[in-house]
Amino acid sequence: MLGLAGLGAVGLTPVAVAQATNEIAPQTQTFTVAKMTCAACPITVRTAMQRVDGVRSVKIDFEAKTAIVTFDPAVTTAGEIAQASADAGYPAQAAGS
């Protein structure tokens, strides 16, 4: 019969789990965003992108038609963020892709 005394040595404590999850640095991606033509458009794009789990911040530049998004790559991807914008009616593409 296996005793339970040795399991504490192989288990992760809450502190160890927190440290392990903090090792993945947030990622920042610039997106080009099409169809932003009025003052309300950036609000819609920002709201759509912020609703994606893992997104930490969204900064819209209406003049440049871009969005700068900081997100947790362990939770979401640039593709999912771009899709959220497209689903709101504003096709987005990661800059450089």
Buried (B, 14 or more C-beta within 10 A) or exposed (E): EEEEEEEEEEEEEEEEEEEEEEEEEBBEBBBBBEBBEEEEBBEBBBEBBBEBEBBEEBEBEBEEBBBBBBBBEEEBBBEBBBBBBBEBEBBBBBEEE
